[in-house]
Amino acid sequence: MSFYVLESVLRPLSYWYNQDNVEEVVVNHPGEVWLRLRGKRAHPWACQKDPKLTRNYLVDLLYIIANTYELPFDPERGTPVVYATLPGDHRFSAIAGRNVMYDHEDLTGGIALAIRVHSDSVSFGLQDYGLKQGEILKKINPLKRIKDPDDPYERLMLSIKRGDHVLVSGATATGKTTFLNNLLNILDVHKRVITVEDTRELIVPHPNRVHLTLSRTEQTNKLDYPKIIDLVVRFTPDAIIGGEISTANAGALWELMGSGHDNCFATIHAENSEAAYKAFTDRILHSYPTIDRAKTIAEMKEKLRVVQINRDGNIRAVTEVT
């Protein structure tokens, strides 16, 4: 298929990514687009309705892009992801099928895509990064410099606001997932949230969100956690929310926590914070058996805050905020 035909098919989307000051275009589900605007720091994402972006159009577009670039794409037979460079040098990433879940049940799954816009007119000098001769470098987030307060509640609130990673730890039936859902209600609603779970349990109030699932028992395609890492970082998340940490996903979640993104949250079975760090590391060892266990635990204690929940009968309580 010719690039002329591809450009013609792309017009409903190119209308958005060819506009001035648009840095990224994402589609979380049919009928709307989210635009990341250049130069906007506080709330960079803006939503626009677009009825032309139907489910059929988006799925057909993925097949056309795959055919144009001779890429494998068949969400029913194991290849649900498409990566390409569109005409104009725009970076395209997309996924379709049952690995994408909407809030309503859909047996065929969903679709999500992200387009990183290329622009020759945008140029940056060192001064645009805050680097000027004779000036002391400034931290982007001043909250990083604030010392942790003694009060556990204030400590947790500060962590969420400044983008710390949080691991919710506890035994079975202590309410870890419920607690994690409560943390999501505190997270800035303007953030773009990507969830990665084996079963849809998280309730995300943020309108700019994508839910990805990799079932532990029913996975029928070739999408695995290493591929999920590539997809998630291309989808430009402001926060990455995992479900329960397992031997399958531990390495991927830890890698995402080290990828420069803020606010990675997950849950784990453990009886205290020290056991949580060790359990997380031991699960990573299943996929990365050569890592240094002691060094990884030490790194976790620097990067990852544990919220420990314990239960006595019907009483649940947070007992540690490390």
C-alpha positions as CSV (number, residue, x, y, z in Angstrom):
1,M,0.0,0.0,0.0
2,S,1.4,3.4,-1.0
3,F,2.2,6.2,1.5
4,Y,-0.2,8.4,-0.4
5,V,-3.1,6.1,0.5
6,L,-1.8,5.9,4.1
7,E,-1.7,9.7,4.4
8,S,-5.3,9.8,3.1
9,V,-6.5,7.3,5.7
10,L,-4.6,9.2,8.4
11,R,-6.4,12.5,7.8
12,P,-8.9,12.2,10.8
13,L,-5.9,11.8,13.1
14,S,-3.4,14.1,11.3
15,Y,-6.0,16.9,11.8
16,W,-5.0,16.8,15.4
17,Y,-1.2,16.1,15.3
18,N,-0.7,18.8,12.6
19,Q,-2.0,21.5,14.8
20,D,0.4,24.1,16.3
21,N,1.8,23.5,19.8
22,V,0.7,19.8,20.0
23,E,3.4,17.6,21.3
24,E,1.5,14.3,21.5
25,V,-1.8,12.8,20.5
26,V,-3.3,9.9,22.4
27,V,-6.5,7.9,21.9
28,N,-7.6,5.9,25.0
29,H,-10.9,4.8,23.4
30,P,-12.9,5.6,20.3
31,G,-14.6,9.0,20.0
32,E,-12.1,11.3,21.6
33,V,-8.4,12.4,21.6
34,W,-6.1,13.8,24.3
35,L,-3.6,16.4,23.2
36,R,-0.4,17.1,25.1
37,L,0.4,20.7,24.6
38,R,3.9,22.2,24.4
39,G,4.9,24.5,27.1
40,K,2.0,23.6,29.5
41,R,3.4,22.5,32.8
42,A,0.5,22.4,35.3
43,H,-2.2,20.7,33.2
44,P,-0.6,19.7,29.8
45,W,-3.4,17.4,28.6
46,A,-6.5,18.6,26.8
47,C,-9.4,16.4,25.7
48,Q,-11.4,16.8,22.5
49,K,-14.3,14.7,21.3
50,D,-14.1,13.4,17.7
51,P,-16.9,11.1,16.5
52,K,-14.8,10.3,13.3
53,L,-12.5,8.2,15.4
54,T,-14.7,5.2,15.5
55,R,-13.6,1.8,16.7
56,N,-13.8,0.4,13.1
57,Y,-11.8,3.3,11.8
58,L,-9.0,2.9,14.4
59,V,-8.7,-0.9,14.0
60,D,-8.7,-0.5,10.2
61,L,-6.0,2.1,10.5
62,L,-3.8,-0.2,12.5
63,Y,-4.1,-2.9,9.8
64,I,-3.3,-0.3,7.1
65,I,-0.2,1.0,8.9
66,A,0.9,-2.6,9.5
67,N,0.4,-3.5,5.9
68,T,2.2,-0.4,4.6
69,Y,5.3,-1.0,6.7
70,E,5.0,-4.8,6.4
71,L,4.6,-5.3,10.1
72,P,2.9,-8.2,11.9
73,F,-0.5,-7.2,13.4
74,D,-3.3,-9.5,14.3
75,P,-4.8,-9.0,17.8
76,E,-6.7,-12.3,17.5
77,R,-3.5,-14.3,16.7
78,G,-0.9,-13.0,19.1
79,T,0.4,-9.7,17.7
80,P,-1.6,-6.9,19.1
81,V,1.0,-4.0,19.0
82,V,2.0,-1.8,16.1
83,Y,5.0,0.6,16.2
84,A,5.8,2.8,13.1
85,T,7.1,6.1,12.0
86,L,4.3,8.0,10.2
87,P,4.8,10.3,7.2
88,G,6.2,13.5,8.7
89,D,8.4,11.4,11.1
90,H,5.8,11.2,13.8
91,R,6.3,8.2,16.1
92,F,3.3,5.9,16.3
93,S,2.5,3.3,19.0
94,A,-0.7,1.3,19.3
95,I,-2.3,-1.7,20.8
96,A,-5.7,-3.4,20.1
97,G,-7.6,-6.4,21.4
98,R,-8.2,-8.0,24.8
99,N,-5.1,-6.6,26.4
100,V,-6.8,-3.3,26.5
101,M,-9.8,-3.1,28.9
102,Y,-12.5,-0.5,29.1
103,D,-14.7,0.2,32.1
104,H,-17.6,-1.7,30.5
105,E,-17.2,-5.3,29.6
106,D,-16.2,-5.9,26.0
107,L,-15.2,-9.4,25.0
108,T,-13.3,-8.1,21.9
109,G,-11.2,-5.8,24.0
110,G,-10.3,-2.2,23.2
111,I,-7.8,0.0,21.4
112,A,-5.3,2.7,22.5
113,L,-2.6,4.6,20.6
114,A,-0.1,7.4,21.0
115,I,1.5,9.6,18.5
116,R,4.7,11.5,19.4
117,V,4.6,14.6,17.1
118,H,7.8,15.5,15.2
119,S,8.3,19.2,14.6
120,D,11.3,20.9,12.8
121,S,10.2,24.3,14.1
122,V,10.8,23.4,17.8
123,S,14.4,23.9,18.8
124,F,15.9,23.9,22.3
125,G,19.1,25.4,23.5
126,L,20.8,24.7,26.8
127,Q,19.0,27.7,28.4
128,D,15.7,26.0,27.7
129,Y,16.8,23.3,30.1
130,G,17.6,25.7,32.9
131,L,21.4,25.5,32.2
132,K,23.0,28.9,32.1
133,Q,26.6,30.0,32.9
134,G,27.0,31.1,36.5
135,E,23.6,29.8,37.7
136,I,23.0,27.0,40.1
137,L,20.9,24.2,38.7
138,K,17.3,24.2,40.0
139,K,15.3,21.1,40.7
140,I,12.1,20.9,38.7
141,N,10.1,19.6,41.7
142,P,10.8,21.6,44.8
143,L,8.9,19.0,46.9
144,K,11.8,16.6,46.4
145,R,13.8,18.8,48.8
146,I,11.3,18.7,51.6
147,K,12.3,16.4,54.5
148,D,9.8,13.7,55.3
149,P,7.5,14.8,58.1
150,D,7.2,12.7,61.2
151,D,3.4,12.2,60.8
152,P,2.7,9.1,58.7
153,Y,-0.3,10.6,57.0
154,E,1.6,13.8,56.0
155,R,4.5,11.6,54.9
156,L,2.3,9.6,52.5
157,M,0.5,12.8,51.2
158,L,3.9,14.4,50.5
159,S,5.1,11.2,48.7
160,I,2.1,11.2,46.4
161,K,2.3,14.9,45.6
162,R,6.1,14.8,44.7
163,G,5.8,11.6,42.6
164,D,7.3,8.9,44.9
165,H,6.7,5.2,44.1
166,V,4.5,3.5,46.6
167,L,4.2,-0.2,47.5
168,V,1.1,-1.2,49.5
169,S,2.0,-4.3,51.6
170,G,-0.2,-6.6,53.6
171,A,-1.5,-10.1,54.1
172,T,-4.5,-11.6,52.3
173,A,-7.8,-9.7,52.9
174,T,-6.1,-6.7,54.5
175,G,-7.6,-4.4,51.9
176,K,-4.5,-3.6,49.8
177,T,-6.4,-3.1,46.5
178,T,-9.0,-1.0,48.2
179,F,-6.3,1.2,49.8
180,L,-4.6,1.5,46.4
181,N,-7.9,2.7,44.9
182,N,-8.1,5.3,47.6
183,L,-4.6,6.5,46.8
184,L,-5.7,7.0,43.2
185,N,-8.4,9.3,44.4
186,I,-5.7,11.5,45.9
187,L,-3.5,11.5,42.8
188,D,-3.8,14.6,40.7
189,V,-6.8,14.1,38.4
190,H,-5.0,15.8,35.5
191,K,-2.4,13.1,35.3
192,R,-2.3,10.5,32.5
193,V,-2.6,7.1,34.1
194,I,-1.6,3.7,32.6
195,T,-2.6,0.6,34.6
196,V,-1.0,-2.8,34.1
197,E,-2.9,-5.7,35.8
198,D,-3.5,-9.4,35.4
199,T,-7.2,-8.8,36.3
200,R,-9.1,-5.5,36.1
201,E,-9.5,-4.4,39.8
202,L,-8.3,-0.8,39.9
203,I,-10.8,2.0,39.8
204,V,-9.2,5.0,38.2
205,P,-11.1,8.4,38.4
206,H,-8.7,10.1,35.9
207,P,-10.3,10.6,32.6
208,N,-7.0,10.3,30.7
209,R,-6.3,6.7,31.3
210,V,-5.6,3.3,29.6
211,H,-6.1,-0.1,31.2
212,L,-3.7,-2.9,30.0
213,T,-4.1,-6.5,31.2
214,L,-2.0,-9.6,31.0
215,S,-3.8,-12.5,32.5
216,R,-1.7,-15.1,34.4
217,T,-3.9,-18.0,33.2
218,E,-5.6,-16.9,30.0
219,Q,-2.8,-15.2,28.0
220,T,-3.3,-16.3,24.4
221,N,-1.0,-13.9,22.5
222,K,2.6,-13.0,22.4
223,L,2.4,-9.8,24.5
224,D,4.6,-10.3,27.5
225,Y,5.9,-8.0,30.2
226,P,9.1,-7.0,28.4
227,K,6.9,-5.8,25.5
228,I,4.6,-4.1,27.9
229,I,7.5,-2.0,29.2
230,D,8.2,-0.8,25.7
231,L,4.5,0.1,25.1
232,V,4.0,1.8,28.4
233,V,6.9,4.2,28.1
234,R,5.8,5.1,24.6
235,F,2.3,5.9,25.9
236,T,3.7,8.8,27.9
237,P,2.2,8.1,31.4
238,D,2.3,10.5,34.2
239,A,1.6,7.6,36.6
240,I,1.9,3.9,36.2
241,I,-0.3,1.7,38.4
242,G,0.3,-2.0,38.7
243,G,-1.8,-4.5,40.5
244,E,-0.4,-7.3,42.7
245,I,3.3,-8.0,42.3
246,S,3.9,-11.5,41.1
247,T,6.9,-13.5,39.7
248,A,5.7,-12.6,36.2
249,N,5.4,-8.9,36.5
250,A,7.9,-7.9,39.3
251,G,10.9,-7.3,37.0
252,A,8.8,-5.2,34.6
253,L,7.3,-3.1,37.4
254,W,10.7,-2.5,39.0
255,E,12.2,-1.5,35.6
256,L,9.3,0.9,35.1
257,M,10.0,2.4,38.5
258,G,13.5,3.1,37.3
259,S,12.5,4.6,34.0
260,G,12.1,8.2,35.2
261,H,8.4,8.2,35.6
262,D,6.7,9.5,38.8
263,N,4.0,7.7,40.9
264,C,4.4,4.0,40.2
265,F,2.0,2.2,42.6
266,A,1.6,-1.6,43.3
267,T,0.6,-4.1,46.0
268,I,2.4,-7.1,47.5
269,H,1.8,-9.8,50.1
270,A,4.2,-9.3,53.1
271,E,3.9,-9.0,56.8
272,N,6.0,-5.8,57.2
273,S,8.0,-3.3,55.2
274,E,11.3,-5.1,55.4
275,A,9.6,-8.3,54.2
276,A,7.9,-6.3,51.4
277,Y,11.3,-5.2,50.0
278,K,12.6,-8.7,50.2
279,A,9.5,-10.3,48.6
280,F,9.6,-7.8,45.8
281,T,13.3,-8.5,45.1
282,D,12.8,-12.3,45.3
283,R,10.0,-12.1,42.7
284,I,12.3,-10.1,40.4
285,L,14.9,-12.8,40.8
286,H,12.6,-15.2,39.0
287,S,13.0,-13.2,35.8
288,Y,16.4,-11.6,36.4
289,P,18.4,-14.3,38.4
290,T,21.7,-12.5,38.1
291,I,20.8,-9.3,40.0
292,D,22.5,-8.5,43.2
293,R,19.8,-9.2,45.9
294,A,21.3,-7.0,48.6
295,K,22.0,-4.1,46.3
296,T,18.4,-4.2,44.9
297,I,16.9,-4.2,48.3
298,A,19.0,-1.2,49.2
299,E,17.9,0.6,46.0
300,M,14.3,-0.1,46.8
301,K,14.7,1.5,50.2
302,E,15.9,4.6,48.5
303,K,13.3,4.7,45.7
304,L,10.2,3.0,47.1
305,R,7.9,3.9,50.0
306,V,6.1,1.0,51.6
307,V,2.7,1.4,53.2
308,Q,2.1,-1.6,55.5
309,I,-1.5,-2.7,56.3
310,N,-2.2,-5.2,59.0
311,R,-5.4,-6.8,60.2
312,D,-6.7,-8.0,63.6
313,G,-10.1,-9.5,63.2
314,N,-12.3,-7.0,61.4
315,I,-9.9,-4.1,62.2
316,R,-7.5,-3.0,59.5
317,A,-4.8,-0.4,60.1
318,V,-1.8,1.2,58.5
319,T,1.1,0.2,60.8
320,E,4.1,1.5,58.8
321,V,4.8,4.3,56.3
322,T,8.5,3.8,55.7
